[in-house]
Amino acid sequence: MNDKKVKVVSLEQMAQHATQFQTDKKSIVLCHGTFDLMHPGHIKHLQRAAEEGDYLFVTITADDFINKGPGRPVFTGQIRAETLASLDCVVFVAICHSATAIEAIDQVRPDVYVKGSEYQVAADDVTGNIQKEIDAVTKNAGRVFYTDEPIHSSTKLINEHFCVFEPATKLFLEKFRDQYTSKQIIEMLDELKNKRVAVVGDAIIDEYHYSESLGQSGKGNVMVVQYNNEERFAGGSIAVANHLAGFVENVALATGLGKKKSHQAYIESKLANNIDPQFFFYENASTLVKRRYVTSDMAKLFEVYFCDIEQSNELDDEACHWMQQSLKSYDIVVVPDFGNGFISPVMVNGLVEYSNYLAVNTQINSGNRGFHVINRYSHVDFVSLNEPEVRLAAHNLYDPIEQVAKQVGERVNAKQIAITQGPKGAVLMDLENEKKYHVPALSTKVVDRIGAGDTFLSLTALCSGSDLPADLSVFVGSVAAALDVLVVCNREPTKPVDLYKYMTTLLK
C-alpha cells in the first residue's frame, strides 16, 4: 500500500474496498475536495480526519468540474491524486467526475464524512452543495465531522504566490478586494432577484459546423474541409434573456421570428422557465441563422448568413403596441440591437419613450457594418459597446478611447457607457459623476469569444440599472465575460453559482 500510484484507484474500486473493509467491521472516513495546492492546513485536516475511523479515503474533483475560473486547477487531477496518495494517513484516492461529492458518498457510503470547520455553516456555501452532501451522508447512515485545524486557503495561496494574471491585474484585484468582499457582492446581487427585466432584440440561431481542414483543392484556389458534426445554439436576444434569467425572477423577451422557418419550438425549448416570450412574426421570412464552419480548436473558417428579413409596418405596429402596454412595468429594458432588421426606427423611438431604464448595445457585424451605430437612439441610460463600435459611432479612429466614449455617451444622453476591449479588459465611464473605472481582462484562456459581449451587457446592465456602484457593475460584467469565453458560443448561460465561485476565487 506504500506505492502512491497503487493507492490511486477509480471511484468504483474505492467503493469495492470500502465494502470489503466494512464487512470486516472496519470504519471508513471520507474527505473530498479540490486539493489544488497542498499545504499544512490540508495535511493537519487529513491527519485529524483519519483519527475518526480505521481507514481514510479521499476523493478529489476532476479538472473539468472545477468552477473556480480560468487557470484553475493549477495542477491536474492525476498530480493532485498522487500528491494526496503520498501521505501515510491516506489509504486510497479517487478522482470524482462530478461537481459534488454526492456520487462518491453514495458509492463509498462512508461511516464518517469529514469537512473543515469553514464549511460548518452551510448557509455560507454559495453553491448549496454542502447541505446536499450532508443529506447524502445521512441517507447512507453516516455522520459528518468537522475538523478544527488551522485554516489555510489554497485559493488565497495560489492568488498570492502562483497568480496566473499579469502584475497589473494582480494589483487591480488587491485594490478591489480592499473595497469589496465576495460575500458583500453576492449579497447585493441576490437582492436583485425581484427586479423585472425586459429584453428586446434580434433572435439569432447560431450553428457551428465542426470541420477539419484538408488543404487546398487540386482544381482551384479553394480551401477544402472534412465535415465532422454540428451544434446549434440559441443566440442574440435569446442568450441575453437566459443570462438574466439566472439572476432575476421575471424576464420578458420580445423578439422577431420569420414565419417560413421560425425555429420557434427550438427557441422555446432553450428558454429558461422564468422567461415570458413575446414573438412577432415576419411574413415570408425565416428567423436569422448564422452558420459558422469551425475547426476542432475553435478557429472560424467561414460564416454564412441565412436571412431574408425585411422591416414591416405591421410588425412595427404590433411591437410598439406591446411596448406601450408593457415596458413601463419593467425596471430595466436591455436591448441587444444586432441590426438585423427587427428593431426599426419606429421601435427605437418606442424603446426610448417607454423604458424606465434603457440599456443598449448596437453590435457591428458583417450584415450591418458601417450602417449601424448607437446614434440611432436619442436617449440611452446605459450603453455597452466594444471599441470599434464606439469609434465608428464617433467617426474617430485616433483619439483616446475615453475621450471618444464620452463624446458618444453625451450624444445619446447616457448616464454610463461601457467599452469592452478584449484582452485589455473593459472601461466604464460614469458620465454623471465624471469618473472612469477600468477592469483588466480576468481570463487567461479563451475558448470562444462569441457571446462574451452579450454576457457583459446582461450583467453590467442589470447592476447599473439597479443603482449598484459603477465600479462594481463593470467588475461583475467582466467576471461574467471571463467565464463566458470558456464556453463554446451560447452553449450555457451564465449561472449565479459559477459567477459567485469565480468572484470568491478572485477576491480571496
Buried (B, 14 or more C-beta within 10 A) or exposed (E): EEEBEEBBBEBEEBBBBBBEBBEEEEBBBBBBBBBBBBBEBBBBBBBBBBEBBBBBBBBBBBBEBBBBBBBBBBBEBEEBBBBBBEBEBBBBBBBBBEBBBBBBBEBBBBBBBBBBEEBEEEEEBBBEBBEBBBEBBEEBEBEBBBBEBEEBBBBBBBBEEEBBBEEEBBEBBEEBBEEBBBBEBBEBBEEBEEBBBBBBBBBBBBBBBBBEBEEEEEEEEEEEBEEEEBEBBBBBBBBBBBBBBBBBEBBBBBBBBBEEBBBBEEBEEBBBEEBEBBBBBBEEBBBBBBBBBBBEEBEEEEBEBBBBBEBBEEBBEBBBEBBEEBBEEBBBBBBBBBBBBBBBEBBBBBBBBBBBBBBBBBBBBEBBEEEBBBBBBEBBBBBBBBBEBBBBBBEBEEEEBBEBBBBBBEBBEBBBBBBBBBEEBBBBBBBEEEEBBBBBBBBBEBBBBBBBBBBBBBBBBBBBBBEBBBBBBBBBBBBBBBBBBBBBBBBBBBBBBBBBBBBBBBBB
